[in-house]
Amino acid sequence: MSSFYVTTPIYYVNAAPHLGHAYTTIAVDVMARHHRQRGEDVFFLTGTDEHGEPVADAAKAQGLEPKELADRNAERFRALMPRLGVSNDYFIRTSDPRHGAKVQEVLQRVHDNGHVYKGLYEGWYCPRCADFKVENEIAEGNRCPIHEIELVRQQEENWFFRLSTFQKDLERLYADQPDFVMPRERFNEAKAFIDSGLQDISLSRGRLTWGVVVPWDPTHVFYVWFDALLNYYTALSFARDGEDLTDRFWPATFHVIGKDILKFHTVFWPAMLLAAGIPLPEHVFVHGFLLGADGRKMSKSLGNVLDPFEVIDRYGTEALRYYLLRDVTFGADGSTSFDAVRARYEGELANELGNLASRTIAMITRYRDGALPEAELDPSIVAEFDGLPDQVSALMDRAELTQALETIWQRVRRLNRYVEEQAPWQLAKDDARAGDLDRVLRTLAEGLRAVIVLLSPWLPESSVKLLDALGTPDLALSGAALDGGRVQRVSPLEPLFPKPS
Ligand code: ME8
């Protein structure tokens, strides 16, 4: 059985979860569920990034110890997962001592392999990113381009990682593996960063105590980014009691991240793994940014933030899952708004999919007492569904989640047009056309079954309800082919996407 290991970034516990966190996590959940449908051995990891300056500073501002703030906010992230319908296999917290011990073990190896030295660092530092910025990353007015705060000039004696010695290795990686970073635009961005010449980077911080202690120099803690990146690797060694999953799932198949943390995942991370002698992940998929309704960066002060909990309360979890991956092409930036959620919910989930499901079940119930007679499927629809599961899988293999959803949705629309073209209510009036009605009803039932199996990663709850009503609970992707003969008897179905009260 092939394995599929997929991760989200681990989120900073300096603030509460927001739409951006929900977005990446839902996307990864869709990928994990799709690969489970393919019968693969799947592991889906998410969690929280708890060390370092961003968290220490936020705790201090609130008069808390960093661990207190971390405990409080990690719980909020953990509680978010079931609310989003997310099926993660483990939730890692980097304050877990088992993570710390493994980080020490791996970075000690990097040290022993000769990739570490002590030196003096001076540069422009963003405390919110926990990142020293290189020249082309400094915005006007000496500001952080992400947080828009003024950068701080910092100088300190640090342990350094010899990133520069991996220049050739990374160039070769990018030459040999054009799908190491996806989509292409992000690959080019990462490659340009490498081509501009790599400089050694700080591996430890001397001023900070909230972190994993450097084993060969206990006056330092590791720079939070290396501690954080290593979560993807360390989690496998302790996620299951008494079992080490590393051999089963490493290397990771996909790290999915936002474009704000590209450099860490596409440059620092592979170099660090090479230095430790650990195999590299297969792909890093970099998605874009969700923006406010006005197309500007979401910000509380601009009042343009879409609140995921408001969406869930009004339209349900699946509306949020569907909307985010439908309205904003996964990989690109896109604006978000409550009105746009409403439009997708009413126009597509309720009127297209919900209607198709309720009409199909109602007609089979009314005209055939709920029992579906044997009949050949309509060849025109069979042709349009031909190869569909493979097409969807191919798109999902490249994390093209929006295109995959669109490919399935075209069939939802096709089936609705089929109802209009065939007008089963007319056929039902004419006994001589009973065979035609059987064919239309069977084609609709099987088409509906196929689309909902394919849609189940996006709409996990609705698909269970609908497949239950069709009497065919199997979610396996192999069953999404339209070869007929599965649905035998339908049972009543509550509206899948009711009008919110
Ligand atoms: O960077 N649009 O954590 P973080 C889309 N701890 N996605 C967004 C977003 C937006 N407006 N805002 C946030 C960190 N995200 C580090 C990561 S990984 C080893 C350590 C998502 O809490 C997106 O996935 O700032 C982004 O990369 C991530 O949240 C940053 O989360």
Residues whose N, C-alpha, C, O or C-beta is under 5 A from the ligand:
A	BS01	ME8	P9 I10 Y11 Y12 G20 H21 Y23 T24 D49 A228 L229 I257 G258 K259 I261 G288 F289 L290
